[in-house]
Amino acid sequence: MRLSRNQAGKLEKCETQHADNRDVIDRLGGVLDEKISDPKLSAWNPKVHRPGWDGS
């Protein structure tokens, strides 16, 4: 998870996103393997280098 903006444009913390995802995983009968948080970097910004994310 990373800091993201929700549909209302407000920042949504990683903890909130993890809880939302956990609800969906449980509802669908899935199993969570690993919980990852990256609260400082954005996945959509091409100027941000994310080792392990972009294959570099």
Contact map, one row per residue, 1 for C-alpha under 8 A:
11100000000001001100000000000000000111100000000000000000
11110000000011000000000000000000000011111110000000000000
11111000001111000000000000000000000001111100000000000000
01111100001110000000000000000000000000000100000000000000
00111111111100000000000000000000000000000000000000000000
00011111111100000000000000000000000000000000000000000000
00001111110000000000000000000000000000000000000000000000
00001111110000000000000000000000000000000000000000000000
00001111111000000000000000000000000000000000000000000000
00001111111100000000000000000000000000000000000000000000
00111100111110000000000000000000000000000000000000000000
00111100011111011000000000000000000000000000000000000000
01110000001111111000000000000000000000100000000000000000
11100000000111111100000000000000000011100000000000000000
00000000000011111110000000000000000000000000000000000000
00000000000111111111000000000000000000000000000000000000
10000000000111111111100000000000000000000000000000000000
10000000000001111111110000000000001000000000000000000000
00000000000000111111111000000000000000000000000000000000
00000000000000011111111100000000000000000000000000000000
00000000000000001111111110000000000000000000000000000000
00000000000000000111111111000001000000000000000000000000
00000000000000000011111111100000000000000000000000000000
00000000000000000001111111110000000000000000000000000000
00000000000000000000111111111111000000000000000000000000
00000000000000000000011111111110000000000000000000000000
00000000000000000000001111111100000000000000000000000000
00000000000000000000000111111100000000000000000000000000
00000000000000000000000011111110000000000000000000000000
00000000000000000000000011111111000000000000000000000000
00000000000000000000000011001111100000000000000000000000
00000000000000000000010010000111111000000000000000000000
00000000000000000000000000000011111000000000000000000000
00000000000000000000000000000001111100000000000000000000
00000000000000000100000000000001111110000000000000000000
10000000000000000000000000000000011111000000000000000000
11000000000001000000000000000000001111100000000000000000
11100000000001000000000000000000000111111000000000000000
11100000000011000000000000000000000011111000000000000000
01100000000000000000000000000000000001111100000000000000
01100000000000000000000000000000000001111110000101000000
01110000000000000000000000000000000000011111100100000000
01000000000000000000000000000000000000001111110101000000
00000000000000000000000000000000000000000111110000000000
00000000000000000000000000000000000000000111111100000000
00000000000000000000000000000000000000000011111110000000
00000000000000000000000000000000000000000000111110000000
00000000000000000000000000000000000000001110111111000000
00000000000000000000000000000000000000000000011111100100
00000000000000000000000000000000000000001010000111111101
00000000000000000000000000000000000000000000000011111111
00000000000000000000000000000000000000000000000001111111
00000000000000000000000000000000000000000000000001111111
00000000000000000000000000000000000000000000000011111111
00000000000000000000000000000000000000000000000000111111
00000000000000000000000000000000000000000000000001111111
